[in-house]
Amino acid sequence: MVILGYGIFLLAIAFTIYPFFLNIDYKFSFNYQNFESGFNFLINDYTDPVGDKIGRPSLAPDKNHSRYGANAMVSSDVPICSSMGKEILIKGGNSADAAITVALCIGSVNLHLSGIGGGGYIVSLQKNDTISIDAREMAPSKAYKNMFDHYPLLAQFGGLANAVPGELKGLNDLYNLHGSGILSWKQLIDPVIELNVKGWEASEIWIRSLNKMTSLVFPIASVLEENWDFIYNDPIKHRDLVETGDIIKRPNLASTLRLIAENGSSDIFYDPNGPIVKSLVETSQKLGGILTKDDFAAYKTNITSALKYNFELSNQNLTIYTSLGTSSGLSLISGINYYSNLQKKFPIDQVHRIIESMKWISSTRTYLGDLNSTYFNKLVEKFSGEEWSTNLLENNKYSDFQTFPWKHYEPEFELNKPHGTSHFSIVDSEGGAVSMTTTVNLLFGSMVYDNNTGIILNDEMDDFSLPFTRNAFNLTPSIHNYIHPYKRPLSSMTPLIIKDSQNQIKLIIGAAGGSRISTAVFQGIIRFFYNNESLLNTISYPRLHHQLIPEYAMVEDFDIFEDSIPHQNASVIDTMTKALGHGFAQLGALTVMNAISKSSESFGWNGVSDYWRKRGAADGY
């Protein structure tokens, strides 16, 4: 068993790498050879936005964290945003309307995780029309496959890391396709404008993330600090970072949102001759970027019918609706396919079964990317088909008595390492629903902040695979995920809606947490439908995660995890390590899930946000 000492590692890295930063300019030219691997470990793992031990999973969650709404419900990371979405629903808006307000609110408050400088995926249901909107960021026209070969950290910080944002276009498409028509575009944005003008209290989680990234990045790339204003009590001299409880105001973002609201659509955001594009392009290029005005004009979302999958779990006939494109909706479906077939044939230990399914989820992800529709449809047919899972079970790809080395699960390429996100779920009084996951990638994206518009630009170029490199297991990067002009990088985001055989919504769920998203949502589905856990327990209980490589399962808290498994006479972890060959590592919070379920006791809805890991709160009426 492995327990990672992040605090000690952080100090070691700080003392090791600092002397090597010489003559920092906007190109961040420094000595990579001495510390690149350590720095990347620090960025990719320690700064995971859900890695802060702000809370722990709970086996005795306070019932007050499960909210009931007779008519409608919003479940998000940010309590004020959940309430703001509820008000839109009360005014007659539907789930699509509320999603626009909630997304813009979360991007304002949890600006380290999402915002209109980023992108995401939307699954929306209105009147039996279920659509998937791929609003993932897009590589600039001047991007090329080998652009980060010598300087991979430039894919994480600075202008070269910026891809074309897609969130606002996705929200506008949602409004046009599924909006109620009762509330105007401006009416949906006005509450968020007011919030940015009046401000909100800085949360402990946000302050921790802010302190972490500013202390890490600004000393070695001071040019990135120049534009940041609202994070300081003295924005002119850049003194005294704000603290927990201070009022955060973003007047520049309020002005940009006002311009977008009055325009009546997202067009002004992508207008190559407009003030927003002009400012964003100038800021990005000043910091080494290659974004152009024409890149914004060329951006389009991908809109399709949602990916649909029928399955049986614990004698329930269910249907998943999830996102397509470069998301991981299909990899999640492959795991459900494998698990549902497995439980029919092998009545064995559930933890072992879950981990084995997670390994196939991760293997499936290595086949995905920004693919043409013909090839993608073949993958859908394969990984959602019963023939695939049956063949695995009949050809010694599963055993009651052991796990296997990673090659056994047939990954095609190395997994990429996507980062932090925000997720929210909404259901309205007419049974319409939205499940949306959004991101700027690393904490505070690329750390490129345009103070004219108040927008933080993403570092989504880091989610592409870099050629001519191999990981420690000799797996090459995915050719499907190489950088190419106008291409979208692979993502772990997996928003979904689940219906029962009566065509009624049973669960709206999604998660934040990078590569751990799909496995968290998978485990949530198993707990809710197979174990018949309440939604409260489904969200609060400890989680585990396996992504095939490294070859161990990550567990949030060993003691709580052991206690969450009933009818065990011995340590599950010890037994699975010694008898089955599994490895385990204890980490902090792995993911953050927000969900809504149909109330089993009435005609209303239960909403649970992940208070235990991110202080979220649902709200409904």
C-alpha positions, 0 to 999 in steps of 0.5 A, a space after each residue: 500500500 502506498 501513502 503519498 506524502 504530498 506536503 513533504 514532496 512540495 517542500 522538496 520540489 520548492 527547494 530543488 527547482 527554484 535555483 533553476 529559474 533564470 531570466 524568466 520572460 513570457 516564453 518561460 525559458 528555463 532549465 527543463 532537464 533538472 526539474 521537469 518531471 518533478 514539476 509536472 508531478 506537482 502540477 498534475 497531481 498535487 494541484 488537483 482541485 479536489 485534492 485538498 483535504 477540505 473534507 472527508 467522505 462520510 458514512 454518516 452524512 447529515 441528512 440536511 445535505 440532501 435537499 428536497 424539491 417538489 417541483 424542481 432541483 439544482 445541484 452544483 458546487 456553489 450554493 449561491 449558484 444553485 439558488 440562482 438557478 432555482 430562482 430562474 426555475 421559479 420565474 418560469 424558466 426551464 432546465 436549459 434556461 437555469 443551466 445558462 445562469 448556473 454555468 456563468 455563476 460557477 465560472 464567476 465564483 469558482 473561476 479556478 475551475 471553469 468559466 467562459 474562457 474554457 469549455 465543456 459538455 452538455 446533455 439536455 433533455 426537453 420533451 423526449 429530445 435529448 441532445 449532446 452539445 460538445 462545447 470543448 475548446 478547439 486548437 488554434 489554426 496555427 497549432 501543430 503536432 510538435 509544438 510542445 516537443 521541447 517545452 511541454 510546460 508551455 502547454 500548461 502556462 502562458 498564451 501558447 497553452 490557450 485553445 479557443 473557448 467553447 463554453 459560451 457558444 455551447 450555452 447559447 446553442 442550449 438556449 436556442 435549442 432547448 430554452 423555454 422562450 419565457 425568459 430572454 438571454 439577458 434575463 438569464 445573465 443579469 443575475 450573474 452580472 449583479 453578482 460580479 458587481 456586488 461580490 461574494 465571500 471568498 471560500 476556503 477552498 478557493 483561497 487554498 487554490 489561489 495561494 497554491 498557484 500564485 506561490 507556485 507560478 508567479 515567482 517563476 513567471 512574473 509576467 503572468 501576474 501583471 494583469 491580475 487585479 481582483 485577487 489582491 487587496 491592493 490591486 495596483 501594487 499587487 500586495 496582500 492576497 485576498 483571504 477567506 471571507 473577503 468580498 471578491 468582486 469582478 467588475 471587468 467580467 461584469 462589463 463583459 457579461 453585460 455586453 454579451 447579455 445586451 447583444 442577445 447571443 454569444 455572437 459578440 464573444 466570437 466576433 473577430 472585429 469585436 472588443 472581446 476577441 480583440 482583447 483576448 487575442 492581444 493578451 494571449 499573444 503578448 504571453 506567447 500565444 498563437 490565438 487569432 481573431 479568425 480562430 474565434 470566428 471559426 469556432 463551432 460546437 458539435 450538436 448531436 443526439 445524446 449517446 444512448 445505451 440501454 442496460 439492465 442492472 439489479 433487475 432494472 431496465 435503464 437507459 443512459 444518455 450521455 455526451 459524445 465527441 471527445 468526452 468519455 461518455 463511451 468509456 463509461 458505457 463500456 464499464 457499465 456494459 462489462 459490469 452488468 454482464 459480469 454480475 449476471 455470470 459471477 456472483 463474487 466480491 463487488 470491490 474486485 468486480 468494480 476495479 476490474 470494470 474500471 480498468 476496462 473503462 480506462 482501456 476504452 478511453 485510450 481508443 477515443 479522441 476527436 474522431 470522424 463519425 464513421 470510426 466513432 460509430 464503429 467504436 460505439 457499436 463495439 464497446 456498447 455491444 454485449 458481444 464485446 463484454 461477453 467475449 471478454 468474460 468467455 476468453 479468460 479476460 476475467 477471473 474471480 481469483 486474481 487481477 492482471 497486469 495492465 497489458 491484459 486490458 489491451 489499452 491501445 495508447 497512453 492515457 492523457 491527463 485531463 484536470 479539474 472541472 465543475 459539474 452541475 445537474 438540473 431538473 425542472 417542473 416539466 421533467 426537463 433536465 440538464 447535466 453539464 460539466 465544464 472546465 478551464 483545465 488546470 487550476 486557473 487555466 493557463 494563468 493568463 488573465 485578461 483584465 480588460 474582459 475579466 476572462 481567464 483563458 484555459 490551458 486546454 492544449 495540455 490535454 492533447 497528447 505529445 508525440 515521440 514520448 512514451 510513458 514509464 510503461 512504454 505506451 505511446 501517446 494516442 495518435 487520435 489525440 495529437 494536436 492539429 488545427 481546429 481539433 478538440 482534445 480528449 476529455 474525461 468529462 461524462 455528464 449523463 441522465 438516466 431514465 427507467 423503463 417508464 421513460 422517467 428520469 431516475 438520476 442526473 449525475 456527473 463529476 469533477 476530478 480529471 481522469 477520475 470522473 468516469 470511474 466516480 460516475 460509474 461507482 455512483 451508478 453502481 451504488 445507487 442502482 445496484 446497492 440501492 443506496 440513497 443519493 445522500 450515501 451515494 455522494 458522501 461515501 468514500 470512492 476508489 479509482 483505478 485508471 489501469 496505469 499506475 497499477 494500483 487503486 486509489 482510495 480516499 480514506 482506507 479506514 472509512 472505505 473499509 467501514 463502508 463495505 458491509 459483512 466483512 470479517 477481515 480487511 478488504 484491502 489486505 485480502 485483495 492485496 494478498 489474495 488477488 494481487 491488487 495494489 492500493 494507495 490512499 489519497 485525498 478527495 478523488 472527485 466531486 459529484 453533484 446529482 439529482 434523483 427522483 424521490 422514492 417517497 414522493 413525486 418530487 426530487 432529491 438533490 445532493 451536492 458534494 458538501 464533504 469534498 467541496 462544500 457544495 449545496 443543492 437547492 430546489 422548490 
